[in-house]
Structures are given as structure tokens and as C-alpha cells.
């Protein structure tokens, strides 16, 4: 690590994996190609928590984990349906508004990086199918078994959520 003025900053260099290099390249490219908006807000999840508690067992009996992320994707799909201009991309001299709601969900690979699998046509999926699709995508992501198609075509992205107490 080079020194900064008269002070030497201690640290170590960590080589990037191919995946992390690819993630970094795509993130830099996306910032250059299009304006970005990030929204961070608090939400009262009490109604969602009650709904999840009531339906979690039924979903589990069908082999699907009902996660909070499923609700967030469903809410995003509903909001994007109401305000389709948000589901768009800047293309230099025009904006393309997408009909399909292809929602990317940031998925941690447990210390090995981050990948964003895409729930395709989320507007056509009910809560059970959203939860099933998310479970499949995140399980395959963590096993390193996503295809290129699984991470392409996103029109809107959601990062991880954090429970506040």
C-alpha cells in the first residue's frame, strides 16, 4: 500500500476473482451509460409479517420458502405497473420504457461476491410463483449454477433489505 504524504497506511492487497472483476466492470459501465437513482426508506412490515406468518407453512408444504424479499419484489412489480416510467433506461437521446418487469435481486454469495439474478416478467407472477422463482434463483446462485440468461435482461434492481429494530 503506498504512503499518503508522511503517513503510511497499512493494508493488504486482495486479488479480485473473475466474478468480482466482472461485477465491477458492469457496475462502472452502468453508471456511465445511464443515470441512477437509489432510494432507501423505512417501511412498516407489520402487515407483511402477519401475512407471512399466516401463509409460511402453506408455502413450505409446497416446497417454497416465503421470504420478505418475495414481498418486496411483489411490491416493486405493483409500483412499476402503476408508474411504468420508472421501469426504463436512458439510451442517449431517448428513454426506453419496458413493458416487462424483469426485476434483478442482489444476492450475496457468502463472502464470494454478489450476483443479481433476474426474476423475468414479475408482473405475471403471484406471490407463490415469485417466492418459488426467487428460491430457485438464489439457490442456484449460491451453488454457482446460474446461466447467463438468469442474470441478463434486468430492468429494475433491488438490493438486500435490512431488518431494523
DADA-V532290 format. One record per residue. N is the residue number from 0. PHI is phi in radians with two decimals (none if undefined). PSI is psi in whole degrees, -180 to 180 (999 if undefined). Layout:
N:PHI:PSI
N:PHI:PSI
This chain:
0:none:127
1:-1.21:158
2:-1.42:154
3:-1.97:102
4:1.15:-126
5:-1.63:-8
6:-1.72:131
7:-1.64:129
8:-1.74:122
9:-1.46:147
10:-3.13:-171
11:-2.47:157
12:-1.74:130
13:-2.03:119
14:-1.13:139
15:-1.44:141
16:-1.30:165
17:-0.98:-41
18:-1.12:-46
19:-1.12:-37
20:-1.08:-44
21:-1.12:-43
22:-1.04:-46
23:-1.09:-45
24:-1.04:-46
25:-1.15:-38
26:-1.15:-44
27:-1.12:-44
28:-1.06:-43
29:-1.16:-34
30:-1.21:-36
31:-1.26:-41
32:-1.30:-30
33:-2.63:147
34:-1.12:146
35:-2.06:151
36:-2.26:132
37:-2.13:130
38:-2.09:131
39:-2.19:128
40:-2.65:161
41:-1.65:149
42:-2.41:145
43:-1.44:111
44:-1.69:12
45:-1.05:-41
46:-1.18:-39
47:-1.17:-41
48:-1.07:-41
49:-1.16:-44
50:-1.10:-44
51:-1.09:-44
52:-1.04:-40
53:-1.22:-34
54:-1.91:-10
55:-1.00:-44
56:-1.12:-43
57:-1.08:-43
58:-1.10:-45
59:-1.06:-38
60:-1.09:-24
61:-1.70:8
62:1.49:17
63:-2.19:134
64:-1.51:124
65:-1.54:104
66:-1.79:162
67:-1.11:-32
68:-1.05:-35
69:-1.03:-42
70:-1.16:-39
71:-1.14:-42
72:-1.12:-43
73:-1.07:-43
74:-1.15:-40
75:-1.10:-43
76:-1.08:-42
77:-1.12:-43
78:-1.14:-42
79:-1.18:-30
80:-1.18:-39
81:-1.27:-35
82:-2.25:77
83:-1.11:-20
84:-1.09:-23
85:-1.28:-26
86:-1.58:67
87:-2.55:170
88:-2.34:144
89:-1.39:129
90:-2.16:45
91:1.46:-80
92:-1.91:8
93:-2.72:170
94:-2.01:133
95:-1.79:120
96:-1.70:122
97:-1.53:142
98:-1.40:-40
99:-1.40:139
100:-1.73:92
101:-1.78:98
102:-1.71:116
103:-1.43:140
104:-2.17:114
105:-1.00:126
106:-2.22:119
107:-1.27:139
108:-1.83:38
109:0.83:65
110:1.47:-3
111:-1.92:14
112:2.06:-163
113:-2.43:144
114:-2.40:154
115:-2.14:86
116:-1.21:154
117:-2.00:126
118:-1.46:107
119:-1.37:141
120:0.86:50
121:-0.99:-26
122:-1.12:-19
123:-1.67:0
124:-1.87:133
125:-1.39:177
126:-1.04:-40
127:-1.12:-47
128:-1.20:-34
129:-1.09:-49
130:-1.07:-42
131:-1.11:-44
132:-1.13:-45
133:-1.06:-44
134:-1.05:-46
135:-1.07:-49
136:-1.11:-45
137:-1.23:-37
138:-1.11:-46
139:-1.17:-34
140:-1.06:-47
141:-1.23:-21
142:-1.61:-1
143:1.25:29
144:-2.01:21
145:-1.36:147
146:-1.60:168
147:-1.03:-37
148:-1.08:-32
149:-1.18:-19
150:-2.04:10
151:-1.85:156
152:1.45:12
153:-1.14:140
154:-2.01:-10
155:-2.76:141
156:-2.20:148
157:-2.17:132
158:-1.60:-176
159:-1.20:158
160:-1.86:161
161:-2.30:128
162:-1.35:129
163:-1.84:141
164:-1.96:999
